[in-house]
Amino acid sequence: MRNMAIIKNAAATIRRRPLNRTMKKIRFSLFLATAASLFLPLGAQATIVDLTTTTSSGTINGVQFQFADHPSGTGLVQAFLRVQANGTEQGYNTSGTPVPFDDKAGTFTHDLTIANLMPTEVTVGGVNYFRLLLGIDQLSASPNISLDQLQIYVGTTGSLTTTNLSSLGTLVYTFSPGDAVYLNAKRSTGNGTGDMFALIPVSLFNSFPTSDFVYLYSHFGNTFATNGGFEEWSLFSPIPEASAFFPIFGLLAAIFSTQFVRRRQLQRVSK
């Protein structure tokens, strides 16, 4: 009803006073444009997950992004992509050479399969996710950085080096235009520490064989420029709950106590 009232008002404006033929055409064109715009669907709002201060998590198109302050040194996680450039940077994981975009060549940038993701699986709120860890390295004077695009492709061929992202395989996840995650390197305890968990729904990969290759493409720096060292994506396998070890501890305690009793009995007999 409100839209119809606006249209009637616009029409009344056109009829309000005599106009020459050219002005009538202009007014009528404006009237049609106004009417059409009122019935067009509103564009989707961009989602910004701001982890630079106290926010602990947010979701973009089904992927959860959580603040993290977790050691990311060698042996604790398995890095699969490093990218580095000043201003903006982008890249995806591959074992191919020469590496594309702003990838850093070496053992910490390599191919990944769905099977490699499986040990990272966690359940949150009844939903199964693969958990990845992102570590950032920014200068103290400008600690903020923006993750402006995250895309995940699944394909049958590994070690690709193309700059045509659509040829990497099937696109199973992407940010919408304007989506972003803001991060602050000062929130974590320093270098060698991961700054954000990304929880990727396992359901995105259900229709693919576990031998298929996974390409994670990320772009940084549109809102908050990149500086300092490299950004690193890693696999993060969940640490078993302590309660899972209690039965083992109980069994070991029983074995040791039994051996102790037997030794005491043998000592008494020998006396």
BAMI-56477 format. One line per field, with one value per residue (C-alpha): residue in three letters; x negated, y negated, z negated; residue number from 1. Coordinates in steps of 0.02 Angstrom, whole numbers, plus 32768, in hexadecimal, padded with zeros to 4 digits. Layout:
# BAMI-56477
rest: ALA	... $
east: X	... $
north: Y	... $
up: Z	... $
nr: NUM	... $
//
This chain:
# BAMI-56477
rest: MET	ARG	ASN	MET	ALA	ILE	ILE	LYS	ASN	ALA	ALA	ALA	THR	ILE	ARG	ARG	ARG	PRO	LEU	ASN	ARG	THR	MET	LYS	LYS	ILE	ARG	PHE	SER	LEU	PHE	LEU	ALA	THR	ALA	ALA	SER	LEU	PHE	LEU	PRO	LEU	GLY	ALA	GLN	ALA	THR	ILE	VAL	ASP	LEU	THR	THR	THR	THR	SER	SER	GLY	THR	ILE	ASN	GLY	VAL	GLN	PHE	GLN	PHE	ALA	ASP	HIS	PRO	SER	GLY	THR	GLY	LEU	VAL	GLN	ALA	PHE	LEU	ARG	VAL	GLN	ALA	ASN	GLY	THR	GLU	GLN	GLY	TYR	ASN	THR	SER	GLY	THR	PRO	VAL	PRO	PHE	ASP	ASP	LYS	ALA	GLY	THR	PHE	THR	HIS	ASP	LEU	THR	ILE	ALA	ASN	LEU	MET	PRO	THR	GLU	VAL	THR	VAL	GLY	GLY	VAL	ASN	TYR	PHE	ARG	LEU	LEU	LEU	GLY	ILE	ASP	GLN	LEU	SER	ALA	SER	PRO	ASN	ILE	SER	LEU	ASP	GLN	LEU	GLN	ILE	TYR	VAL	GLY	THR	THR	GLY	SER	LEU	THR	THR	THR	ASN	LEU	SER	SER	LEU	GLY	THR	LEU	VAL	TYR	THR	PHE	SER	PRO	GLY	ASP	ALA	VAL	TYR	LEU	ASN	ALA	LYS	ARG	SER	THR	GLY	ASN	GLY	THR	GLY	ASP	MET	PHE	ALA	LEU	ILE	PRO	VAL	SER	LEU	PHE	ASN	SER	PHE	PRO	THR	SER	ASP	PHE	VAL	TYR	LEU	TYR	SER	HIS	PHE	GLY	ASN	THR	PHE	ALA	THR	ASN	GLY	GLY	PHE	GLU	GLU	TRP	SER	LEU	PHE	SER	PRO	ILE	PRO	GLU	ALA	SER	ALA	PHE	PHE	PRO	ILE	PHE	GLY	LEU	LEU	ALA	ALA	ILE	PHE	SER	THR	GLN	PHE	VAL	ARG	ARG	ARG	GLN	LEU	GLN	ARG	VAL	SER	LYS $
east: 8000	7F73	7F23	7FC7	7FD7	7F28	7F52	7FF4	7F94	7F16	7FA1	7FF7	7F53	7F4C	7FFE	7FE6	7FBC	7FAE	7F09	7EBE	7EAE	7DF6	7E12	7EA8	7E3D	7DB8	7E36	7E8C	7DE5	7DBD	7E6A	7E4F	7DA2	7DE5	7E75	7E05	7D85	7E08	7E33	7D81	7D41	7CCB	7C14	7BC6	7B64	7AAB	7A75	79E2	799A	7932	78B6	7846	7887	78F6	7960	793E	7995	7A04	7A49	7A40	7AA5	7AA0	79E8	79C1	792F	78EF	7869	77D7	773A	76EB	7637	761A	7565	751F	7560	75FD	7657	763E	7628	7662	7663	75F8	7614	75B4	75B4	75C4	7668	76D3	76AB	76FF	76DC	7714	76C1	7668	75CF	75B8	752D	751A	7591	7622	764A	75F5	75D7	7535	74E2	74A6	74DE	7566	75C7	7606	7696	7725	77AA	7850	77FF	777E	780C	7864	77F6	7825	78E0	793B	79F2	7A38	7AF1	7B19	7AC1	7A21	7995	78E3	787B	77F2	777E	7747	76AC	768B	75EE	7605	7598	75BD	75E2	7668	76A4	774C	7764	77FE	7828	788D	78AE	78AC	78D4	78C7	78BE	78C1	7872	7828	777E	76F7	7661	76BB	766B	76EF	7725	77D2	7825	78BE	784E	781B	78B9	7966	7982	79CF	79BC	79A4	79BC	7A45	7A14	79E1	79CF	7932	78DF	7879	77E9	776E	76C2	76AE	773E	76D4	7637	75BC	7564	757D	7630	76CE	774C	77ED	7846	78AE	7930	795E	79FD	79D3	7A73	7A21	79B5	7A33	7A4A	7991	7919	789C	780D	7843	77D6	7809	77D0	77E5	77D6	77CA	77B5	777E	7767	77F9	7831	7797	76F7	767F	75D1	754E	753A	75A0	7651	765D	76EE	76DC	773A	7768	7790	77F7	779E	77F4	7855	77FA	788D	7864	77C1	780F	7833	777D	773C	77AC	776D	76B8	76D6	7725	7691	7610	766E	767D	75C3	759C	7606	75B4	7506	7533	7576	74D9	746D	74CC	74BC	7402	73ED $
north: 8000	7F88	7FA9	7F82	7EDE	7EA9	7ED3	7E6D	7DD8	7DE5	7DEB	7D53	7CF3	7D15	7CD0	7C3A	7BB8	7BAD	7BE8	7BEC	7C93	7CAE	7C8C	7CFE	7D8C	7D6D	7D68	7E04	7E61	7E30	7E6A	7F15	7F27	7EFD	7F77	8003	7FEB	7FFC	80AB	80EA	815E	810C	813C	81AD	8151	8178	81D5	8193	8201	818B	81EA	8154	8130	8198	81F5	82AF	82F6	82D9	8335	8314	8384	8415	840F	83DE	836B	836D	8309	8379	8365	840D	8445	8466	849D	8531	85D5	8587	8567	8594	84FA	8509	8455	83BB	8316	8274	81C9	8114	80BA	814A	8202	829C	8352	8406	84A6	8511	857E	853F	84CA	843D	8411	839D	82ED	82C2	8374	8397	842E	84B7	8546	84DE	84C3	8564	85CD	8600	8687	86A2	8735	86BC	8654	86E4	86EC	8637	865D	8617	860B	8563	854B	85F2	85C3	8616	85A2	85AE	8537	84CC	8452	83AA	8353	829D	8233	8176	80E6	80A6	7FF8	803D	80E1	80EF	8157	8181	8229	81EE	828F	8346	83C8	8485	84EF	85AD	85FE	869F	8656	8621	85AC	852B	847F	8425	8373	839C	83D0	841C	84A2	84E4	854D	853F	84A4	84E3	8445	838B	82E3	8278	81CA	815B	81E7	81E1	8214	8192	81CD	817C	81CC	8180	81E6	8284	829F	8282	82D8	8393	8383	83A1	8313	835D	8403	841E	84A8	84EB	8556	860A	8612	85A7	863D	86CA	86E2	86F5	8789	876E	8779	86D7	863D	85A7	84F9	846E	83C1	8328	826E	81EF	8133	80D6	8080	8096	80A6	8137	811A	8176	8230	82B8	82F3	83AF	842A	84CF	856E	8574	8620	8620	8655	86EB	86C1	86EF	875D	87CE	87FD	8828	88DF	88F3	88A3	8917	89B2	897F	895E	8A09	8A5F	8A03	8A25	8ADE	8AEA	8A90	8B0A	8B9F	8B5C	8B44	8BF6	8C3D	8BDA	8C23	8CD6	8CC2	8C8B $
up: 8000	7FD7	8081	80DA	807B	80B2	8166	815D	8117	81A4	8225	81D6	81E3	829C	82B3	8241	82C6	8383	83C9	8475	84CC	849D	83E5	83E5	842A	83A5	8318	8357	8362	82AF	827A	82CB	827E	81D1	81E0	821F	8194	810E	8146	815E	80D2	8059	8070	7FED	7F68	7F5B	7EBE	7E5B	7DD0	7D66	7CFA	7CDB	7C2B	7BBB	7C39	7C2B	7CC4	7D5A	7DF1	7EAB	7F1F	7EA5	7E77	7DC3	7D9F	7CEC	7C94	7C64	7BFE	7C19	7C38	7CF1	7CEF	7D4E	7D06	7CBE	7D63	7E19	7E87	7F3C	7F7D	7F62	7FBD	7FAB	7FFF	7FC7	7FE2	8020	8033	8078	809A	808F	8055	80D5	80EB	819C	81D6	81F4	8169	8199	815D	80B8	807B	801E	806A	7FF5	7F8A	7F37	7FD9	8026	8067	7FF7	8009	7FB3	7F5A	7F11	7EC9	7E73	7DD5	7DB0	7DA1	7D0A	7CDA	7CA4	7C81	7CD1	7D75	7DB2	7DEA	7E29	7DBE	7E0A	7DB2	7DFA	7DB9	7DE8	7DD8	7DD8	7D9F	7CF0	7D34	7DAA	7D5E	7DB7	7E53	7EBA	7F06	7F9C	7FF8	7FCD	8050	804E	80EA	80FC	8194	81D5	8205	818B	8198	8204	8219	8280	825C	82A0	81FF	8253	82A0	81F4	81E8	819D	8133	8090	8027	8041	7FEC	8035	8077	7FE6	7F66	7EFC	7E5A	7DFB	7D8F	7D17	7D04	7C56	7C0F	7C0E	7BAA	7C39	7CC9	7CD2	7C97	7CFD	7D00	7D46	7D5A	7DF6	7DE4	7E90	7E99	7EC3	7F2A	7FB1	7FE0	7FD0	808C	80B2	809A	800E	808C	80E1	80CC	8065	8096	8017	8063	7FF2	8013	7F90	7F85	7FD5	7F35	7EC6	7F2B	7F16	7ED0	7E69	7E84	7ED8	7EB5	7E9A	7EA8	7E4A	7E23	7D6C	7D25	7C85	7BE6	7B96	7AF9	7A59	7A27	7ABB	7A64	79BC	79E8	7A22	7982	791D	7977	7960	78A7	7892	78E8	787F	77DC	7806	782B	7789	7723	7776	7752	769B	7691	76E0	7667	75D2	7613	762E	757A $
nr: 1	2	3	4	5	6	7	8	9	10	11	12	13	14	15	16	17	18	19	20	21	22	23	24	25	26	27	28	29	30	31	32	33	34	35	36	37	38	39	40	41	42	43	44	45	46	47	48	49	50	51	52	53	54	55	56	57	58	59	60	61	62	63	64	65	66	67	68	69	70	71	72	73	74	75	76	77	78	79	80	81	82	83	84	85	86	87	88	89	90	91	92	93	94	95	96	97	98	99	100	101	102	103	104	105	106	107	108	109	110	111	112	113	114	115	116	117	118	119	120	121	122	123	124	125	126	127	128	129	130	131	132	133	134	135	136	137	138	139	140	141	142	143	144	145	146	147	148	149	150	151	152	153	154	155	156	157	158	159	160	161	162	163	164	165	166	167	168	169	170	171	172	173	174	175	176	177	178	179	180	181	182	183	184	185	186	187	188	189	190	191	192	193	194	195	196	197	198	199	200	201	202	203	204	205	206	207	208	209	210	211	212	213	214	215	216	217	218	219	220	221	222	223	224	225	226	227	228	229	230	231	232	233	234	235	236	237	238	239	240	241	242	243	244	245	246	247	248	249	250	251	252	253	254	255	256	257	258	259	260	261	262	263	264	265	266	267	268	269	270	271 $
//
